[in-house]
Amino acid sequence: MSNNQVEHTREPCPHRIIDDVGGAFAMGAIGGSIWHFFKGARNSPKGGRFLGAIDAVKIRAPSLGSSFAVWGGLFSTFDCALVG
């Protein structure tokens, strides 16, 4: 057996990049929602903790999801370019 075997269980490279970007965005958005919900609730005044938590999620979670998507896309692009 040679070490130059191609992995056939994953999608081809153009589709792999799109799949990885979507998965990374979802992971970042879900994790960011949980993180910013609790952070927003902790930093809000006593009477409006739930609304403050929801506002924090609306403002910050998409940004974190986008950052994860960019990282996932770059990683997958370099993986396809270097490994194949």
C-alpha positions as CSV (number, residue, x, y, z in Angstrom):
1,M,0.0,0.0,0.0
2,S,1.3,3.4,-0.9
3,N,0.8,6.6,1.1
4,N,-0.4,8.5,-2.0
5,Q,-3.9,7.2,-1.8
6,V,-6.6,9.8,-2.5
7,E,-9.5,10.0,-0.1
8,H,-12.7,9.2,-2.0
9,T,-15.2,9.7,0.8
10,R,-15.2,13.5,0.6
11,E,-16.6,15.7,-2.1
12,P,-14.4,17.0,-4.9
13,C,-12.5,20.2,-4.1
14,P,-14.9,23.0,-5.3
15,H,-17.8,21.5,-3.5
16,R,-15.7,20.7,-0.4
17,I,-14.8,24.3,0.0
18,I,-18.4,25.4,0.0
19,D,-19.4,22.6,2.4
20,D,-16.6,23.6,4.8
21,V,-17.5,27.2,4.7
22,G,-21.1,26.4,5.5
23,G,-20.2,24.1,8.3
24,A,-17.8,26.6,9.8
25,F,-20.4,29.4,9.6
26,A,-23.0,27.2,11.4
27,M,-20.5,26.2,14.0
28,G,-19.4,29.8,14.7
29,A,-23.0,31.1,14.6
30,I,-24.3,28.5,17.1
31,G,-21.3,28.7,19.4
32,G,-21.3,32.5,19.2
33,S,-25.0,32.6,19.9
34,I,-24.5,30.6,23.1
35,W,-21.5,32.6,24.2
36,H,-22.9,36.0,23.5
37,F,-26.3,35.1,25.0
38,F,-24.7,34.4,28.4
39,K,-22.3,37.3,28.0
40,G,-25.2,39.7,27.1
41,A,-27.3,38.5,30.0
42,R,-24.4,39.0,32.4
43,N,-23.7,42.5,31.2
44,S,-27.3,43.7,31.1
45,P,-29.2,45.5,33.9
46,K,-31.2,43.4,36.2
47,G,-34.7,44.1,34.7
48,G,-33.7,43.5,31.1
49,R,-31.3,40.5,31.1
50,F,-33.2,38.4,28.6
51,L,-33.7,41.2,26.1
52,G,-30.1,42.3,26.6
53,A,-29.0,38.7,25.9
54,I,-31.1,38.5,22.7
55,D,-29.7,41.8,21.5
56,A,-26.2,40.7,22.1
57,V,-26.9,37.5,20.0
58,K,-28.4,39.5,17.2
59,I,-25.5,41.9,17.0
60,R,-22.5,39.7,17.6
61,A,-23.2,36.1,16.6
62,P,-23.4,36.6,12.8
63,S,-20.0,38.4,13.0
64,L,-18.4,35.4,14.8
65,G,-20.0,33.0,12.4
66,S,-18.6,35.0,9.4
67,S,-15.1,34.9,11.0
68,F,-15.4,31.1,11.3
69,A,-16.6,30.8,7.7
70,V,-13.6,32.8,6.4
71,W,-11.2,30.7,8.4
72,G,-12.9,27.4,7.2
73,G,-12.9,28.6,3.6
74,L,-9.2,29.5,3.7
75,F,-8.3,26.3,5.4
76,S,-10.2,24.2,2.9
77,T,-8.9,26.2,-0.1
78,F,-5.3,25.6,1.0
79,D,-6.1,21.9,1.8
80,C,-7.4,21.5,-1.8
81,A,-4.5,23.4,-3.3
82,L,-1.8,21.5,-1.4
83,V,-3.2,18.1,-0.8
84,G,-5.6,17.8,-3.7
